[in-house]
């Protein structure tokens, strides 16, 4: 099959999946959380973390296997970013996960695409840029769910950090000891409370991987 046709078909499937997660699955999560007496802020939080894992995380895992370049995933992230910003500008937000004064979901979509795009310049297999996107999507998603289910609050306790590290370590092994260190760095970046972790997690972990690629590439040999 012509690669362009293949690329378009795969991307269309991803778009359908992402929209299904946003419009159907995450909305059901929100409704379920409300039915279990979670407050609206916590229910929206759980809804966002569901999108993190099922949309951002699932697609990120597939990226190195279905794409040869980072441009298409980056364009996909831009489309979602503009959609979210448009909904905000029109004051017609998707209330089951968007909040008026919280632009974190916009940070998430743009950083997801940027991580994959920038990482490609250092690793044509795409894993170097994909791993930070996985940390932000799956790792941060799971840490948020664990914390809120344990305490019904969003404080950054140690149980969430341990859950994040456990969930992203298997993926980090793709890039050996350097990957493990980047996973630990990403977990610590999520723990801080001053800057949106949708920004700090991919930036810190990506920088760690780039430094290894430039100066200690032998430490990026995967365990698989």
HUBEL-V283316 format. One record per helix or strand of 2 or more residues. SS is the DSSP state (helix for helix, strand for strand). FROM is the first residue (numbers start at 1). LEN is the number of residues. If there is no record, write none. Layout:
<<SS & FROM & LEN> <SS & FROM & LEN>>
This chain:
<<helix & 3 & 33> <helix & 40 & 27> <helix & 71 & 19> <helix & 104 & 17> <helix & 127 & 25> <helix & 158 & 34> <helix & 197 & 19> <helix & 217 & 4>>
